[in-house]
Amino acid sequence: MAQEDTITIYHNPRCSNSRGALALIEARGIQPQVIDYLHAQLSPAHLTALIAQLGVPVRDVMRSKEAIYQELDLGREGLSDAELIAQIAAHPQLLNRPIVLSAKGARLCRPPERVLDLL
């Protein structure tokens, strides 16, 4: 996903945490690759690879307070990772943000200062 010298941020410009992480990156003179994941139409395969880079369970990158999460009853037991990822692909607002990738690793940067370890 992220090349050797590239910082990539999966960004939502309406999110204060995402704006904060982007500002911290840019304050260091780095122009990251910005992916507006709400409009990028990330495939299940792309999301699977991204979550694997993070090394966390799928549910850790889901926004459980989103209305669609409740409507689809995504908190119920027994849903597979593939089912959850398919729902994130179909409803990108379910993806927690910002996710930042660099040569130093991948991280969900909440709070935004968590990005500093990746720079």
Secondary structure, DSSP 4 states (H G I P E B T S, - for coil): ---TT--EEEE-TT-HHHHHHHHHHHHTT---EEEEHHHH---HHHHHHHHHHHTS-GGGGB-TTSHHHHHTTTTSTT--HHHHHHHHHH-GGGB-S-EEEETTEEEE-SSGGGGGGG-
